[in-house]
């Protein structure tokens, strides 16, 4: 028997996870998978470049839904994904992570009684002001199959009464990082200020920052740029398309010569930057884990923990976007214990496929 899987993706981290899981599903005769791209990340370097370089199957459809408030985006996705579910009639909807695309898919499928598998289930920040936290909790509570990246995530699901639907499989992002590190390539950086090519320094810090907590308020964003500019090494900072024009404007009026403000980079280039950076600074949950996988120290520019499993031995420390706070976190010595592997053994994608097959056969 062949099971029809509809996978919803919309943002960079989901493309990375889908790359390894979709390849695993393709290698088995039990599945036919169709990818539906919501269009949440629409910039070429944040979307199509990932499909090209990771050899992900082309989406069956790109819904082209991006921009607007959280409610506007989620509502448009909900209507569109309901239509896709009705026309494609999958045996299961496969969802990753915590984006608006994830929540919309979960709500649409739950109301149509389509079984849902949620990969990266049980992740919790305990911060209800974080929009993604709402998405995580709602998705987990309507999904029938909950696959956790870590044992701590599994414990979170148990605490919410979801043990019967849950299992630990490991993190497909770890699978991807291991597989693609050998193919990683040095990036060609393009300035967002004037379009010129920026040389990659011999030694550098790698920074990404896109969450509303750090970019929505001008005072916070300027404080972050000043903190990055004050560091002792150049900072490579690929700027999210949503903030690109504004950050370029600030760069023209400020003094941020130490920051290489550039266009977004592809996944293989990002993996290269993580592996070669002296340290990573980010508000991305995915990049925190990738730094951890590489044994590179990370400073997380948030006031809440996203992946507490990484916050051991000073390997990942929280900081506010200020000079003093970032300096304090970056100068704390880290201790790396290579025997500590909370994200599994790099075979999560096989376990995910196994779990889906068992669920649907049952």
C-alpha positions in Angstrom: 0.0 0.0 0.0 1.2 3.5 -0.8 0.5 6.4 1.5 0.0 9.9 0.2 1.8 12.6 2.2 1.2 16.3 1.8 4.1 18.3 3.3 3.6 22.0 4.1 6.7 24.2 4.1 7.1 28.0 4.0 10.4 29.1 5.7 14.1 28.4 5.5 14.3 25.9 8.5 11.5 23.9 7.1 13.2 23.5 3.8 16.3 22.1 5.5 14.3 19.5 7.5 12.2 18.6 4.5 15.4 18.0 2.5 16.5 15.0 4.5 13.1 13.7 5.4 11.7 13.9 1.8 14.8 12.1 0.5 14.1 9.3 3.1 10.4 9.1 2.1 11.4 9.0 -1.6 13.7 6.1 -1.0 10.8 3.9 0.3 8.1 2.4 -1.8 5.5 3.1 0.8 5.1 6.9 0.2 4.1 9.4 -2.4 4.9 12.9 -1.2 3.8 16.3 -2.5 5.2 19.5 -1.1 3.0 22.6 -0.8 5.0 25.9 -0.4 3.0 28.6 1.3 5.4 31.3 0.1 6.1 32.6 3.6 9.7 33.1 2.6 9.6 34.4 -0.9 13.1 35.9 -1.4 15.2 33.7 -3.8 18.0 33.3 -1.3 15.6 32.3 1.4 13.5 29.9 -0.7 14.3 28.7 -4.2 18.0 28.6 -3.6 17.4 26.0 -0.9 15.3 23.8 -3.2 18.1 24.0 -5.8 21.1 23.3 -3.6 19.5 20.7 -1.4 17.9 18.8 -4.3 14.5 19.1 -2.6 11.6 18.0 -4.9 9.9 21.1 -6.5 6.7 22.0 -4.7 3.5 20.9 -6.3 2.3 24.5 -5.8 3.6 27.8 -4.3 0.7 29.6 -2.8 2.6 32.9 -2.8 1.3 34.0 0.6 3.7 36.4 2.4 3.5 39.7 4.3 0.8 41.2 6.5 0.1 40.7 10.1 0.3 37.3 11.8 -3.5 37.0 11.6 -3.7 38.1 7.9 -1.0 35.7 6.8 -2.3 32.8 8.8 -5.9 33.4 7.6 -4.9 33.5 3.9 -2.8 30.3 4.4 -5.7 28.6 6.2 -8.1 29.1 3.3 -5.5 28.1 0.6 -4.3 25.0 2.5 -7.9 23.8 3.1 -8.3 23.9 -0.7 -5.1 21.9 -1.3 -6.1 19.3 1.3 -9.6 18.9 -0.3 -8.1 18.5 -3.8 -5.1 16.3 -3.0 -6.8 14.1 -0.3 -3.6 13.1 1.5 -3.5 10.3 4.0 -1.4 12.5 6.3 -0.3 16.2 6.5 3.4 16.5 7.5 4.4 19.7 9.3 7.7 21.1 10.6 8.5 23.6 13.3 6.5 26.6 14.5 5.8 29.1 11.7 2.5 30.6 10.6 2.6 28.0 7.8 2.7 25.2 10.4 -0.2 26.6 12.4 -2.4 27.2 9.3 -1.7 23.7 8.0 -2.6 22.2 11.4 -5.9 24.0 11.7 -7.0 23.3 8.2 -6.1 19.5 8.5 -7.7 19.2 11.9 -11.0 20.6 10.8 -11.0 18.2 7.8 -10.0 15.2 10.0 -6.7 14.7 8.1 -4.1 13.0 10.3 -1.2 15.4 11.2 2.4 14.6 11.9 4.3 17.4 13.6 8.1 17.1 13.5 9.9 19.2 16.2 7.0 18.7 18.6 7.3 19.7 22.2 9.7 22.6 21.8 8.7 25.3 24.4 10.1 28.7 25.3 7.6 29.3 28.1 7.2 32.8 26.6 3.6 33.5 25.5 4.7 36.8 24.0 6.7 34.8 21.4 4.3 34.3 18.4 6.0 31.0 17.5 5.1 29.6 21.0 1.4 29.9 20.2 2.0 28.1 16.9 3.8 25.2 18.6 1.3 24.7 21.3 -1.8 24.8 19.0 -0.1 22.5 16.5 0.9 19.9 19.1 -2.6 19.7 20.5 -4.4 19.0 17.2 -1.7 16.6 15.7 -2.1 12.9 16.0 1.6 12.0 15.7 4.1 14.1 17.6 7.8 13.6 16.9 10.3 15.2 19.3 13.8 16.3 18.5 15.0 15.9 22.1 14.1 14.0 25.3 13.3 17.4 26.9 10.8 18.1 24.2 9.3 14.7 24.8 9.0 15.5 28.5 7.2 18.8 27.6 4.6 16.8 25.7 4.1 14.4 28.6 3.5 17.3 30.9 0.7 18.5 28.6 -0.9 15.0 28.5 0.3 14.1 25.0 2.5 11.1 25.8 0.3 8.6 23.9 0.9 10.5 20.6 4.6 11.3 21.2 8.0 9.7 20.5 11.6 10.9 20.4 13.2 10.6 17.0 16.1 13.1 17.0 16.6 16.3 15.1 16.4 16.2 11.2 18.4 19.5 11.2 21.3 17.5 12.8 20.9 14.9 9.9 21.1 17.8 7.4 24.1 19.5 9.1 26.1 16.2 9.1 25.2 15.4 5.5 25.7 18.9 4.0 28.8 20.0 5.9 31.0 18.1 3.4 29.3 20.0 0.6 29.4 23.4 2.2 30.9 26.3 0.2 32.5 29.6 1.0 29.9 32.3 0.2 30.1 35.2 -2.2 28.7 38.1 -0.1 26.7 40.9 -1.7 26.4 44.2 0.1 22.8 45.4 0.9 24.1 49.0 0.9 25.6 49.3 -2.6 25.5 45.8 -4.2 29.2 45.5 -4.1 31.0 42.2 -3.4 32.3 41.9 0.2 35.4 39.8 0.9 35.0 37.1 3.5 37.6 37.9 6.3 40.1 35.3 7.5 38.5 35.5 11.0 34.9 36.7 11.6 31.8 36.4 13.7 28.6 35.2 12.0 25.3 36.9 13.0 21.7 36.6 12.0 18.8 38.6 13.5 15.2 38.6 12.2 12.7 38.2 15.1 10.3 41.0 16.0 11.9 41.3 19.5 15.1 42.6 17.9 14.0 44.3 14.7 10.6 45.9 15.1 11.9 48.8 17.4 14.4 51.2 16.0 16.1 51.8 19.3 16.7 48.0 19.8 17.9 47.5 16.2 20.3 50.5 16.4 21.6 49.2 19.7 22.2 45.8 18.2 24.1 47.3 15.2 26.2 49.4 17.5 27.0 46.3 19.6 28.0 44.3 16.6 30.1 47.1 15.2 32.0 47.3 18.5 33.3 43.7 18.4 37.0 42.9 17.9 36.4 41.0 14.6 34.4 41.7 11.4 30.8 40.5 11.6 29.1 38.8 8.7 25.4 39.7 8.9 23.1 38.4 6.2 20.0 40.6 6.6 16.5 39.2 6.4 14.5 40.6 3.4 11.9 42.1 5.7 14.5 44.4 7.3 16.9 44.8 4.4 15.8 48.3 3.3 15.7 49.7 6.8 19.0 48.3 7.9 20.7 49.6 4.7 19.3 53.0 5.5 20.6 52.9 9.0 24.0 51.7 7.7 24.3 54.7 5.4 23.6 57.1 8.2 25.6 55.3 11.0 29.1 54.0 11.5 29.0 50.2 11.1 32.1 49.6 9.0 32.9 46.5 11.1 29.6 44.8 10.0 29.4 43.1 6.5 25.7 43.7 5.9 24.9 41.3 3.0 22.1 39.6 1.2 20.8 36.3 2.6 23.0 33.3 2.0 22.0 29.8 0.9 22.1 26.8 3.2 25.4 25.4 2.1 27.0 28.8 2.5 25.5 29.3 5.9 26.8 25.9 7.0 30.3 27.0 5.8 30.0 30.2 7.8 28.9 28.4 11.0 31.8 25.9 10.7 34.4 28.7 10.1 33.1 31.4 12.4 34.9 32.3 15.6 31.5 32.6 17.3 27.8 32.9 16.2 25.3 35.5 17.3 21.6 34.9 16.4 18.0 34.9 17.4 17.3 31.9 15.1 16.5 28.6 16.8 17.9 26.7 13.9 21.3 28.6 13.8 21.6 28.0 17.6 21.5 24.3 17.0 23.8 24.4 14.0 26.4 26.3 16.1 26.0 23.6 18.8 26.5 20.8 16.2 29.7 22.5 15.0 31.0 23.1 18.5 31.0 26.9 17.9 30.1 29.1 20.7 26.8 30.9 20.3 25.2 34.1 21.8 21.5 34.1 21.5 19.9 37.6 21.2 16.8 36.8 23.2 15.6 36.9 26.8 14.2 33.4 26.8 15.7 30.0 26.0 14.6 28.3 22.7 16.8 25.2 22.9 17.9 24.8 26.5 19.8 21.6 25.5 22.4 23.8 23.8 22.9 26.0 27.0 25.5 23.8 28.7 29.1 24.7 29.4 28.5 28.3 28.2 28.2 26.9 24.7 25.1 29.1 24.2 24.3 32.1 26.4 21.4 34.6 26.3 22.2 38.3 25.8 20.2 41.5 25.2 21.2 43.5 22.1 23.6 45.8 23.9 27.3 46.2 23.9 27.8 45.1 27.6 25.4 42.2 27.5 26.8 40.8 24.2 30.4 41.3 25.3 29.8 39.5 28.6 28.3 36.5 26.9 30.9 36.2 24.2 33.9 36.4 26.6 32.6 33.6 28.9 34.8 30.5 28.3 32.9 27.5 26.9 33.4 23.8 27.6 32.6 21.4 24.8 31.7 17.8 25.7 31.5 15.9 22.4 29.8 12.9 24.2 26.7 15.1 24.9 24.4 14.6 21.9 20.8 15.6 22.9 19.7 15.9 19.3 20.2 12.2 18.4 22.6 10.3 16.3 22.0 11.9 12.8 19.4 9.3 11.8 16.2 11.2 12.7 14.9 11.2 9.1 14.8 7.4 9.0 13.0 7.3 12.4 10.5 9.9 11.2 9.6 7.8 8.1 9.3 4.7 10.3 7.0 6.5 12.7 4.8 7.8 9.9 4.6 4.3 8.3 3.6 2.6 11.6 1.0 5.3 12.3 -0.7 5.0 8.9 -0.6 1.2 8.9 -2.3 1.2 12.3 
